[in-house]
Amino acid sequence: MKPKRIVLALGGNALGENLPEQMKAVKRTVKTIADLLEEGHQMVITHGNGPQVGMINMAMTTLSREDPSHPMAPLSVCTAMSQGYIGYDLQNALREELLNRGVRRSVATVLTQVEVDPTDPAFQHPTKPIGAFMTQAEAEEMRRRGNPVMEDAGRGWRRVVASPRPRRVVELDTIRTLADAGQIVIACGGGGIPVLPDGNHLRGAGAVVDKDFTAEILAEELGADCLMILTAVEKVAVHFGKPNQRWLTHMTVPVAEKYIAEGQFAPGSMLPKVEAAVAFAKSSPGRQTLITQLEKALDGMRGQTGTIIG
């Protein structure tokens, strides 16, 4: 297997739902990453933050209600906080795992901003699930308090916020320099901190960017050979959860676009992953995306499982 430059997008299942879960989950996650690195692949890692940013936002909101001297923390600041503590756990655990294998590699987290468009229609139609899953009764109470909610792919109800498309990774040059120097980089966590350009100033936006779309931009700009999206399922399926469900091993771009048009993939779940995969495949000949389960990543790179788009 020829070594490749990979942009690896970790789903929420790689990080757990809370602090204790995350500390356990990252120890399992970094074993998969270390396996890929030992195969000679170069890697830039990004990750989701749905449960984490929701938890931080709820904690900061509760604090401001109990003590009005503490102002509400904007979602952009909550994303920055989540990047910091998730990156801290990931880079420490990965460094330790590599040292245990006799591998000395530097791992660094880059606090990353992504530029979004202030006129993006997503600001008028929130669709991005964040925070913990709720019962329908809890969701109704949150809706009564003025927070939009949605049912998330049959798994429960969650709060939703605006999810504009990323346009540019602000710290791209820094990430590229580190990657070109052979460093392992953790960047664009939670899809990046969404910012709006205002002259030379970057103003935080009240939104959460989908990490799969940011990972795709990152993969394009870094000249990656492969975009790897790790999620909760081993393969992508059509007619998901129905009696005629069918797992897919490979999709060409036209086939993937056909399934997207048919509404085969759940918004906020598998849909952005497949859309990001299509965009990456279209960006340059030979580029492919692998979508698979965390534990199957190495098998997927060896062509033994997962869904390839491209």
Residue pairs with C-beta under 8 A, 6 or more apart in sequence:
1 39
1 301
1 302
3 39
3 40
3 41
3 42
4 41
4 42
4 224
4 225
4 226
4 301
5 41
5 42
5 43
5 44
5 179
5 222
5 223
5 224
5 225
5 226
6 36
6 41
6 42
6 43
6 44
6 224
6 225
6 226
6 227
6 228
7 43
7 44
7 45
7 46
7 215
7 218
7 219
7 222
7 224
7 226
7 227
7 228
8 33
8 36
8 43
8 44
8 45
8 46
8 228
8 230
8 297
9 46
9 47
9 48
9 211
9 212
9 215
9 227
9 228
9 229
9 230
10 29
10 45
10 46
10 47
10 48
10 230
10 294
11 47
11 48
11 229
11 230
11 231
11 232
11 294
12 48
12 50
12 51
13 25
13 231
13 232
13 294
14 25
14 26
14 28
14 29
14 47
14 230
14 294
15 21
15 22
15 25
15 26
15 29
15 47
15 48
15 49
15 51
15 52
15 86
16 22
16 23
16 24
16 25
16 51
17 51
17 132
18 51
18 55
22 52
22 86
22 89
23 89
26 89
26 90
26 93
27 93
27 97
28 294
29 90
29 93
29 294
30 90
30 93
30 94
30 96
30 97
31 97
32 230
32 294
32 295
32 297
32 298
33 43
33 45
33 94
33 97
34 94
34 97
34 98
34 101
34 103
35 297
35 298
36 43
36 297
36 298
36 301
37 43
37 98
37 103
37 105
37 184
38 101
38 103
39 298
39 301
41 301
42 179
42 182
43 184
43 185
44 175
44 179
44 184
44 185
44 186
44 187
44 218
44 222
44 224
45 90
45 184
45 185
45 186
45 187
46 186
46 187
46 188
46 189
46 191
46 211
46 214
46 215
46 218
47 86
47 90
47 186
47 189
47 190
47 211
48 190
48 191
48 211
49 79
49 82
49 83
49 86
49 189
49 190
49 191
49 208
49 211
50 128
50 129
50 130
50 131
50 158
50 190
50 208
51 130
51 131
51 132
52 82
52 85
52 86
52 190
53 75
53 78
53 79
53 82
53 130
53 131
53 190
53 208
54 130
54 131
54 132
54 158
54 159
55 131
55 132
56 73
56 78
56 81
56 82
57 73
57 75
57 78
57 130
57 131
58 131
60 70
60 72
60 73
60 78
61 72
61 73
63 70
64 70
64 71
64 72
64 73
73 81
74 204
74 206
75 161
75 194
75 204
75 205
75 206
75 207
75 208
76 193
76 194
76 195
76 204
76 205
76 206
76 207
77 204
79 189
79 190
79 191
79 192
79 193
79 194
79 208
80 111
80 193
82 189
82 190
83 109
83 111
83 112
83 189
83 190
83 193
84 109
84 111
86 189
86 190
87 109
87 111
87 186
87 189
88 109
90 107
90 109
90 186
91 107
91 108
91 109
91 186
94 107
94 184
95 105
95 107
98 104
98 105
98 107
105 182
105 183
105 184
106 183
106 184
107 183
107 184
107 185
107 186
108 178
108 183
108 184
108 185
108 186
109 185
109 186
109 187
109 189
110 171
110 174
110 175
110 178
110 185
110 186
110 187
111 171
111 193
112 169
112 170
112 171
112 175
112 187
112 188
112 189
112 192
112 193
113 169
113 170
113 171
113 192
113 193
113 194
113 195
113 202
114 166
114 167
114 168
114 169
114 170
114 188
114 191
114 192
114 193
114 194
114 195
114 209
114 214
114 217
115 166
115 167
115 168
115 170
115 195
115 196
115 197
115 202
116 164
116 165
116 166
116 167
116 194
116 195
116 196
116 205
116 207
116 209
117 164
117 165
117 167
118 196
118 205
120 162
120 164
120 165
122 162
122 163
122 164
122 165
122 207
123 162
123 164
123 205
123 207
124 162
125 162
126 148
126 160
126 161
126 162
126 163
127 150
127 160
127 162
127 163
127 267
127 268
128 160
128 161
128 162
128 163
128 207
128 208
128 210
128 268
129 150
129 152
129 158
129 159
129 160
129 268
130 158
130 159
130 160
130 161
130 208
131 158
131 159
132 158
133 152
133 155
133 156
133 157
133 158
134 142
134 149
134 156
134 157
134 158
134 159
135 156
135 157
136 157
138 157
139 149
139 157
139 158
142 149
142 159
143 149
147 159
148 159
148 160
148 161
149 157
149 158
149 159
149 160
150 157
150 158
150 160
150 268
151 157
152 158
152 268
152 269
153 266
153 268
153 269
153 270
154 241
160 268
161 206
161 207
161 208
162 205
162 206
162 207
162 208
163 207
163 208
163 209
163 210
163 268
164 194
164 205
164 207
164 209
165 209
165 213
166 191
166 192
166 194
166 209
166 213
166 214
166 217
168 217
169 175
169 187
169 188
169 192
169 214
169 217
169 218
169 221
170 192
170 195
170 202
171 187
172 218
172 221
175 185
175 187
175 188
175 218
175 222
176 221
176 222
178 185
179 185
179 222
187 218
188 211
188 214
188 215
188 218
189 211
190 208
190 209
190 211
191 208
191 209
191 210
191 211
191 212
191 213
191 214
192 209
192 214
193 204
194 204
194 205
194 207
194 208
194 209
195 202
195 203
195 204
195 205
196 202
196 203
196 204
196 205
197 203
210 272
212 229
212 272
212 273
212 275
212 276
213 272
213 275
213 276
213 279
215 227
215 229
215 276
216 227
216 276
216 277
216 279
216 280
218 224
219 226
219 227
219 280
219 287
220 279
220 280
220 283
220 284
224 287
225 286
225 287
225 288
226 287
226 288
226 289
226 290
226 301
227 276
227 277
227 280
227 287
227 288
227 289
227 290
228 289
228 290
228 292
228 297
228 300
228 301
229 273
229 276
229 277
229 289
229 290
229 291
229 292
230 292
230 293
230 294
230 297
231 270
231 273
231 291
231 292
231 293
231 294
232 293
233 293
234 247
234 292
234 293
234 296
234 305
234 306
235 247
235 248
235 249
235 291
235 292
235 305
235 306
235 307
236 247
236 248
236 251
236 265
236 270
236 273
236 274
236 291
236 307
237 245
237 246
237 247
237 248
238 245
238 246
238 248
238 259
238 264
239 245
239 246
239 264
240 264
240 265
240 266
240 270
247 307
248 307
249 306
249 307
249 308
250 307
250 308
250 309
251 259
251 274
251 307
251 308
251 309
252 309
252 310
253 278
253 281
253 282
253 309
253 310
256 274
256 277
256 278
256 309
257 278
259 265
259 274
260 271
260 274
260 275
260 278
265 271
265 273
265 274
273 291
274 291
274 309
276 289
277 289
277 291
277 309
277 310
278 309
280 287
280 288
280 289
280 310
281 287
281 288
281 289
281 309
281 310
286 310
287 310
288 308
288 309
288 310
289 308
289 309
289 310
290 297
290 300
290 301
290 306
290 307
290 308
291 306
291 307
291 309
292 299
292 300
292 305
292 306
292 307
293 306
296 305
296 306
299 305
299 306
300 306
